[in-house]
């Protein structure tokens, strides 16, 4: 079975330490859904919109949630968010920005582009873990998304 067919959560994070903490916190919060880590914006776009697929093809097994850092190599998170939320095949996928940026302009741009939630990563380890656990509980267990886009 390919990663694409069992995918539920995509974590887009270039920092290994932050990615490990996020995955561990989700697991401690009893989120057992498959998590696939991607390290840059271009990689995420290539994954969601494979370059060798026709433009109108449906994404196979779209993720249930995308956790998106803003400061990414190659293509930054705001540009990635713009592409995801402007495409009819992906605009309904919940995207949560999980970033260290406290810049008001980043938050405003994110909401303007259609982000579902904007969370600043707490610096303190315990607060970070608690925040990610709550995030996972809400977006993965409580939030309902359609099984197919229209």
N, C-alpha and C positions, 0 to 999 in steps of 0.2 A: 504494500500500500504506500503510495507516495505521500510526501508531506502535504502536498496540495489537497489531497482527498480527505485528510483528517484535521486540517488546520482549523483552529478556532480563534487563537489570539496571535497577533503579530506584534512583536515588540521591536520598535525601530529605535535602536540606541547604539551609538558608536563607542561609548565608554564601557569597557568590560566590567569594571567594578559596579557601576550603576545597573548594568544589565543583570549581573549575578544577583545583586540585592533585590531587584524587582522580581525576578523569577522566584527567588527563595521566599519572598514575602507573599507572593501569590500562592505558592505551594503551602506555606504555613497557614494561609487563610482558607485552606482546603479547596482551592481551585485546582482541579485535576485536569482541566481542559488542556489539550496540546498547545504548547507555546512555541512559536517559530521566531527566532531572532534574526533581524536584518540590521546591517551596520551602516547603511547610507541610503540617502533618498533615491538615487538612481536605481539601486538594487530593488527597492520596494516597488517603484514604478514598473520595472522590468518584470517583477514577479506578478503584479496585478494585471499588467497589460503586456503579455509576452510579445516581444518584437516580431516573432515568426507567426503570430496569429492574425487572422483578419480583424480589421478594426471593429466590426460589428459582432464579433464572437463574444459569447458570454464567458465571464470568468468562472473557472471551475472551482467549486466549493469556496465561495468568498468567505473571508474571515468573519467571525462574530464580533471582533473588536480589534482596533488598531491603536496601540499605545505609541505615540509619536513624540520623539524629542525634536526640538526646533533647530538646534545647532548640529547639523549633520554635514558630512563631507559630500562632495560632488553636487548634490541638489539639497538645499536646506528644507527644513520642515514646512515652512510657510508655502513654498512653491509646490511641494508634494501635496499638502492639504488642498491647495487650489485645484490641482489636477484631479484628485480623488473626488472632491465635492462638486466639480463641474461636469463629471461624466455620469450619464444616467445609469451605467452599470455598477457604479460604486458609491454614488452620493448618499445612499441610505445606510452604508456601513458606519457604525459609530466610531468616531475618531476622538480619542482623548489625548490632548497634549499633556505630556509629562516632562517638564522642563525645569531647568534651574533659572531660567530667565524671569525676572520680576519686572521687566520693562513693560510699562503700560501699553506702549505701541505694539509690542508683540501680542499682548492679550487682545487688544482691539482688532488687530489684523486677523488673528486666529478666529475670533467670533464673526468678523465680517466675511471670512471665507467659509464659514459653516461648521466650525469645530463644535463638537457636542459638549465638551468640558475642557477646562484649562486648569491644570494643577501644577503648582510650583513644588518641586521636590524639596521636602524638608531636609535641612542639613543634618539634624540629629538622627542617628540610626533608628532608635525606637519609634520616633515620629514618622520617619520614612516608611518603616515596616507597617505601622498601623494605617497610614494613608493608603498604601498600595493594597493592603488587605481589604479595606473598605471599598476602594475602587473596584477591585475584583468582584467582591460580593454584589455590588450594585450592577455593574455593566455586564457581568457574565451570568450571574444567577437570577437577578431580578428584572433587568431590562429585557423587553421583548422586541425582537426584530423580525421582519418578514422573512420567510424562507426563500422567497424569490423576489427580485426587483421587478418593477413594472415600468 
